[in-house]
Amino acid sequence: MADLQGGELVVARYRLDARAPSDLVGIEAWEATDQILDRPVRLSIITSPDAPLTLDAARRAALVSDEHVTRVIDVLHDAARSIVVTEPYVGSTLADLVEAQPLSPHAARAVIGAAATALEAARRRGVHHGALRPSAIRVHQGRVRVTGLGIDGDLVHGEARLDGDAASRADTVALVALLHYALTGDLPRVAHDVEALDPGVVGPARLQVPGAPLVPPRDVDQAVPRDLDTLCSVTLGDHDDGPVTPGQLVSELAPWDSEHVPVTGEVPVAVQPIEPPVTREVTRQSVRTLAAGGASRGAARPGTPPPAGPVRRPSTGRIPRVAPAAAAAGATSLTLKHAAAPAAPAATASTAGPTTTEQAPAAPAGVPNTTQPVTTQPAAAPAAMLSDPGPSGRGPDSPGTTTARPADDGARPQTTKSGRRLRLNPTPYVLALMLVLVVGAGVVAKNTLFSGFEPAVVEASQTPTEEAPADADPAAEPPAEEAPAEAPPAPALPVISGGQVVTNPGDEDYNENAGLAIDDDVTTAWYSLEYKTSNFGGFDRLLAYAITLEQPATVSTVYLSTQNTGGNVEIRATDAANPRGGEVLASGPLNGETTMTLSAPVETQNLVILFTDLPTATSDGKFRAHIYDISLS
């Protein structure tokens, strides 16, 4: 895609950062960033003509869960592009390691053994690599990763494309060839001749010449163990011998130690020394110094009240009020406590001038605010007390004389005559509700317990029990009771024991995935090849799925969990030997979760699902059969 540039946002999620190297034709690789999850990813934009089939292989590869496989994260397709999103390719390739220096036997055994373990997990899912080469195996921080699973080997779908056991054998031979390459630095041709490999890619310096015999590993390096030398010689020889699956290769290589895997990509982390915490100096300020207007070291900043000093409670029972510094230094005098002077005439207080009210400074955080608005008098007032306490013992700052109160704005809560706030006590209501529930539960329990104890009523039509005659011989044998009739055996449940895909002789239609339709797992599926028309492209093709039960059983319904819509399917009472024979028990189109009810229950051990017209299963208008699960009842 020549129109893509760095910084562009693909499918409104992935930001392209830089082009990534790729040695395959039909793929454009980018290093990108997932904008939603904020993580690095690799985008493989498929440009080959077989892009739909490559995307289908990538979806199957996404089901492989192994720590040694670069995971497929997402598969996207729109009108313009076909994209496969995977984890980023990190670390050094096997070619980078071997070009620097061939690996030790322990390291080669560990690297190839980990790769074989990953491909064995993929084989059990019906997925094969098909393009193993030195650049498809990477090592990063002591961990081996196989890249390109489900992508590299499916870029080209030709007539010679391998599948099933042949593809598994090809992957195993390629792994042994990479083992030979890791031990000696000589790359066998089988691990280089990848169908989608870019012709412009320069191979290793010691690549096997076409037609030339392969030198055994011990002839190159005497330190190679004999078992590895024999494994390479037998598998890469002309007799088509050696392991046929990656699992068998794991058994040949075991045991190995993962600690022998080369460690690459390690980034040292600098350890920063821990700085000791900064000790702050605690300063205190005297209240007397503040009142006198003096400043001391560490005085509080403007707007920060000083710490509250000790409070002494006088004999009158009231707490003295602290005046602000500005009031102490000004022309007004602060009334701090009640003076023990004789009562002054009322005219003295009335001629002293108007009174003013000032608010005390706010208390610091965490200290309860106990100050009240204080009353100040002009400087001309006498130093004696301004008012005489009344009979109740209240001082001059008592309410109703000179202390100001906040205005009532109507938002104050309702109070009683004693000044207490009205509060609702929910306890009586909760107790009353619980009492009603207990009484109701008791009535229901009484009616339920004693409902089955009514006296038994004997109908007049009932015949009395016959008594034995008085002259009957007690030693006589009682009459023999009739043996109860045996209950008929319960019908056997239809249990599927096996299934196979039936096609024309010589045709193969993903037969290795046939068991995925009866494994009781809706995440796996059997599917057929794709066709451009529903009638198999005009060819006389046979496509059926034969079911075998554990024992003959009665079947009345066939449930098909599919991804198909349309087409036509026939349920026939026959077996794989004659898939188009037998009686047609049910037929009709498919639509997701499809229930096929038979015309009449039938007792059989074999059933055939015959596809007479292919349904639609892909977004590009192609046709194929696709079954997640089959069940009977």
N, C-alpha and C positions, 0 to 999 in steps of 0.2 A: 504494500500500500504506500505509494509514493506521496500521497497527500497527508500522511501523518507527520507531525512535528513534535518536538519536545515541548512539554508544558500543556499539551492538548488534553482535554478531559474526554475519556472514552466511556460510553454508556452512562454518562452523568455520575461516574463513581471513581474511575481509575485515572490518575494523572500520569501521563507518560513522562519519565525522567530522562532516559538515555537509551540509545539502541544497544541491544545485547548481542554478543557474537553467536552465530549459529552456523554449523557445518552442513545443514540439510537444505535441499531445494523444496520450495513449497511452504515455507514458514518464515515469518518475520517476527523476531523476538524483541521485546522491550522490557527494560527495567521500569517499574511503575510503583505508585503508592496508592493504596486503598484509602480514599478520602473519608470513608465512613468509620472504618476500624483503625485508621492511622497505622498501617503496617506496610512493609515492603512486599511486593508481589512481582511475579514475572508474567507478562502477557505474551502468549504465542498466537499470533494472528495467522490463521490457516489460509493460504492462497492457492493450494493445490486444487485440481478439478474434483477430487473426491472428498471435499471438505465435509459434507454431511455424514459420510461414513467415519471420518476421523473424529468428528464430534461424538458420534455414538460410541466409538471405542473409548474416548476420554470419559464419558459418563460411566462406563463399566469400570474403568480404572479408578474412578473416584470412590468406589466401594472397597478398594483394597486398603486395609489398615495395617501398616507395618512401619516401624521406626526407621527402616532403611530405604524407604521409598519417598521421593519428593511428591507430596500430596497434591492432588488435583482439587482446587478450591471451588471453581465455578466454571460452567460451560455456557457460553452466550452465543446467540445467533440472531442477527437481524437481516434486513434487506441488503445491507452493504458489507457486513463483515461476519466472519466466524472466528470466535475468540475462545481460547482455553486459558484460564487463570490458574496458576500453580504457585507453590512456594518458590521463593527466589533460589537460583542455583548458586550455591556458595562453596568455598573451598577450592582445592586443587584437584584437577582431573588426574586419572591414572596415567595419562600421557605425560603430564607435567612431572609427576613423581618419577616415572621410569626414565624419562629423558635426562633427568638429573643424575640418577643412579638406580640400577635395578634393585628391587626390594629383596630383603632377606627372606628365606623360606618361611619363617614364622609370620612375617608381615604379609607376604603374598597369600598364605593360607587364610589369614584372618580377613583380609580384604575381599577375596573372592568368595570365601565362605559366607560372609555377611550379605553379599550381593545375591548369592544363590538362595539364602533364606528368604530374602524379599521376593524373588521371582517365584519361589515355591508357593508363598502366600498368594501371589497374583494368579498362579496357575489354578489353584483351587477355586478361584472366582471366574475361571474361564478367560483370563486375560494373559496375553503373552507380549513380550517386548518387541522382538522382531528386528531390532536395529542396535544390538549390543556392539559397542566399539569402545576404544579407550576414553573417549570424551563423555561417555554415558555413565561412568562411575566416578564419583567425586568423594574426597575425604576432607572433612572439616572438623577440627578440634577433636580428633580421635573417633569420629563417627563416619560410617560409610553410607553414602546415599546413591541410589540408582535413579537417574533422571530420564525423562522422556517416556515413561510407561504410559501406554495408551495413546501416544502422540507420534513419536518418531517412526515406529514401525508401521503405522497406519496412514502415512501420508500418501502412499502409492498402493492402490488396490488393483493389481493386475490379475491375469489368469493364473500366474504362478504363485499367488499369495498362499502361504501355508496357514493351516489352522489345525486345532486339535493336537493329536500326538506328534505330528510332524513339526508343528511350531514349537512345542515343548522340547523336542530333541534339538531343534536348531538353536534355541536359547542355551541349552546345556552345552552344546559343542562350542558356542561362542564364548561361554564362561571359561571353559577349559583353555581355549585359545588365549584369552586374556590372562589366565594363570601362567601360561607359557611365556607371554610377553612380560609379565611382572617379574618372573624369575630370571629371564635371559636378556630382555630388551629386544628380542626378535619377535615381530608381530606376524602371526599366521594370517594368511589371506582371508580366511573365513571371518575374522573379526574386523575386516576393513571393507569388504565388498557389500556395503549396505545399499539397498535399492534407491533410497532417496538421498544418498550422499552427494554433496556438491562436487562436481568434477574438478573444480578449481582448488579444492582443499589439498594441501601438500601432506602426504602420508609420512609416517616415521622414517627415519633414515635407514633402519634395518627392517624394512617391510619385505615379506616373502615374495620372491619373484614368481609370477604365474607359471605353474608347471614344475617348479623346482621342488625337490624333496625337503621336508622339514627336518631340521637337525634336532635330535632329542636334547632335553634341557641339560642332562649330565655331561653331554659332549661339549657344551658351552661352559658350564660351571660345575666342577666336581662337588661343590658344597650342596648341590640340590639333593634332597632326600630321594631315596629310591622309589618310595611310594608315589611321590609327585611326578617323578620321571616316568614311571610306568603308566600313571593316569593320563599324562599328556600324550605319550606315544601310542597308547591303545585307542584313545578317543579320537585323536587327530590323524590316525592312520587310514589305510585304504580298506579296512575290513568292517567299517561301520559298527564298531564295538564301543564299550564303555557305558556310562550312565545315560539314561534316556530322559530323565526329568531332573529339574534342579534339586528336588528332594533327595534323589539318589546321590547327586554330587555332594550335598551337604554331609551325607553319611560317609562318603569317601574322604572328605577333607577333615572331618571331626577327629579329635577335638582341637580347638584353637583358643587362644586367649585374646580378648579384645584389647588388652593392654599393648599388644604388638602392633596395633593399627598406627600408622604414622600420625603424629599430631601436627596439624597445620592450621594456620589462621588464628593462632593464639595472640591476643593483644594484652601486653602487661598493663596492669593497673597500678598507678602510683598511689602510695598510701600517704595521705596527708596527716601531719601530726595534729593531735587534738590540743587546741589552745585552752588554757585554764580559764574558768569563768572570771569575769571582771568583778572585783569587789567594790561595791559602791559605799561611800562614806555616809553614815547616818548622822544627820545634824538635827538639833533641837533648838527651839526658840522659846524664850521665856515670855509668858503672858504679860508680865510687868514691863519687860523691855518693849513689847509691842505697844502697850498702852502708853508708855512714855515717848513713843515715836522713835526710839532708837533702833539701829540695825545691827544685826550680829552676823557672823560668818554662817553661810548656808541658809540664809533667810528664805522663806517661801517666796515664789514668784508672785507677781500681781495676779489677783483673782483667786489665789489658793488660800483658804483659811488656815490659821495656825492650829496646832493640836490643842484639844481641850484640856484645860488644867484641872487639878483636883477641885471637887465641889464639896463644900462643907454645908451641912444643913443647919440653919440657925434654930434657936429655941422656938421661934414662931411657927415652925413647920413648913416654911416656904423656902424655895431655893433662890438665892440671889441671882440676878441677871448680870451678864457681862456686857459692858458698853463697848461699842466699836471705837477704834483708835481716833477716828476723825472727830467723834463726839467728845472725847476726853480732851483733845487739843483745841477745840473750838470755844465759842463763847457760851455754849450751853453746858449745863451740869446734869449728870446722870444720877438718877435716884437708884442706888444699889440696894439699900436695905432700909428697914423701918427704924427710924431714930427713936430712942427712948427719952424724948423731950416732953415737957408738958404740952397739953393740947393748946393749939393756937386758936385765937378767935376766928370765926368764920370769915370775917372781913379780910383777914390776912390772905387767905387763899383766893378770895375773889378779886383782890386788887393786885395780885402778883402778875397779871397779864395773861394772854391766851396761852393755851397748852398745845403742844405738838406731839405727834406719835412717830417713832422711828422703829424700823424692823431690825432685829439683831442679825448678824451675819449667819449664813447657812452653815450647818455643822458639817464636818468632813464626812466622806463616805464611810459607812460602817458604824458611825456614832449616832445614837438617837438624838433627834433634835428636840430639846426640852425648853428652848428659849421662847419667850412670848414678846409681843410688841411692848416696848418700854416707853415711859412717859418722860419727857424732858421739859424743863422750865427755863425761862430766860435767866440770864446771869444776875439780874437785879433781884431775884427772889431770895429770901433768907435761906441760910444753910440748914435751918431746922426742917423738920418734916413738913410736908405741904398739906397733909390732911391727917386727921386723927382717926385711928381705927375705931369702928363702931362696936356695938355690943357683940357682934358675931366674931370679932377678932380679925376681920379682914384688913389688910393694909391699904395703902394709898393706891396700889396697882390692881385692886380687886375690880371685877366687872361692875359696871354701873357708875363708876366715878370718873376715872380719866383714861382707862385702858381702851384702845380701839379694838373693835371686832370686825372680822371680815364681813362684807355685805352678803346677804342671803339672796342668791340668784334663782331660787326656786328649784334647784337640782339636788338639794340635800335630801337624804333618805328620811322616811317617816320615823318618828320617835314617839315614845310614851311620855307621860307627864314627868317621869323621873329622868328623862333624857336618854334612855337606852334605845338603841335601834331595834325596830321591829324585825324579827326573823321568824321564818316558817320552819317549824320542827316537823320533819317528815316521818318521825318514828311512829306516831299513832296510826298514820295512814298505812304504813307498811305492815304493821302488826295486824290491822283490821283486814287487809287484803290477804295476808297469809292465813288468818283464821278462816276466811271464806273458802280459800282453796283447800284447806285441810278438811273442813266439813263436807265440801263437795266431793273430795276424794273418798271420804269415808262412806258416803251414801252410795257412790258407784261401786266401791269394793263390797259393800253388804249385799247389793242386788246381784252382783256377779258371783259371789261365793255361794249363796244359798239358792241360786236359780235352778240347780239340778237335783234338789232334794224333795220334789213333790212325791206324794204317795203313788205307788203303782196302781193302776186301775186294770182289773182283769175283765175283759170283754165276756159277755155271756155266751158268745158263739164259740169260745175256746173250749176244746175238749179236755176233760180232766185227765190227769196222768193215770194210766192203768197200773193197778197194784197187782203184785204177784199173788196167785191163789194161795190159800192157807195150806192146802195139801201138797204144794209143790215140793219136790225133792231138792233140798239145798245142795246135795252133792251132784245134781245133774249139771251137765255142762251148759253154759249159756249158749244161745244160738250164735252161730258165727256171723260176725259183722261183715258186710260187704266192703271189699277193698275200694277206696276212693279211686276214681279214674285218674290216670296220670295226665298231668298238664302237658299240653303240646310244647315242644321245645321252642324257645324264643328264636325268632328269625335272626340270622346272622347280619351284622352291620357291614355295609360296604366299606372296606378298608383298602386303599390303594397301595399296592406293593411295588409297582414299577410302571414306567412310562417310556415310550420311545417315539421318535419322529420317523414317519414312513414317507419315503419319496420314491421316485422312479429309480430303477436300478442304475447305479453309477453316479447318482446325484447325492450331494451332501448339503444339508440345510441347517447348519449349526446344531448337529446332532449331539455334540459334547455338552450342550446346555440343556438337554431335554429334562434332566432331573430337577432343574430349577423351577419347573412348573408344578411339582408335587412335593416340594420340601416344606410346605406350611410357612413359607416366609414371603410376605407380600413385597419385600424390597428387592427380591431377585426375580428374574423372568426369563422365559424362553421366548425367542423371537426368530422369525424366518428371514430369508433374504428379502430385499426390497425390489418391487417391480413398478414400472411406470403405469400399468393398467391393472385393473382388478382381475382380469382373466389371464394372469400370468404372462402378460405380453403377447398373447395369442398363441402360446405354445401349449402343448398337451402335457401339463405338469401335474404331478400328484403331490399333494401336501396334506398329511393327516397326522394326528397324534393318537397313538394306541395306548390304552390304559389296561393294566392287568391288576385284578383284585387278589387278595390273599386266599380267598375261598369264594365259592359261588354265593351270591347274596342278591337280595331284591333291591333294585334301584328304581327310584321314581323321579328323582330330580338331579340335574347336573348343574353345578354352580361354576361359572367362569369369571374370574377376576382379570380383566384385560385392560389394555390401553386403546382398544380398537373401537371404531364406530362404523356401522354399515357392514357390507359384505353379506355372506351367507355361510352358515355352519350347519352340518347334519350330524346328528348323534345316531350311530348305527350299532346294532348288536352283532358285532363281528370282531375279528382279531387282526393283528398286523399282517398275517399271511394273505388276507383277502380284505383290504381296507374298504373297497368299494362294494363289497357284498353285504349280506345281512339285511335285516329289516330297518327301515328308517323310523326311529322312535321319536325324533323331534328335529325341527329345523327352524332357522330364522336368522336375523341379523344380530350383530353384537353392539352393545352400547355400554361400555364400562363394566359395572357389576351386572352380569347377565345371568338370569335364571332360566334354564331350559327344562321345562316340565315334560316328561315323557307322555306319550299318548296313553300308555297303560304301564303299570309297574311290570318290570321284567326281571326274572332271576337269571343272572349271568355272571361270568367271571372275566369277561372281556368286553370292552367298549372302544369305539373308535370315534374321534372327533374329526370329521372330514371337512376341509375348507374347499367348498365349490366356487366361492367368489371371495377374493381377498378384501378385507376391510381396510379403511384408512387408518394410518398410525403415525404419520409424520406431518410436520407443519409445511413441508414443501410439496405436498400433494401426492407422495408416493404411497404404495400399498404394501403391507406385510402383516403377518400374524404375530401377535404379541400377547402372551399369557403370563400373568403373575402367579396365579394359583388355581388349582382345580380341586373341587371337593364334591362328594356325592352324598345323597341321602335317600 
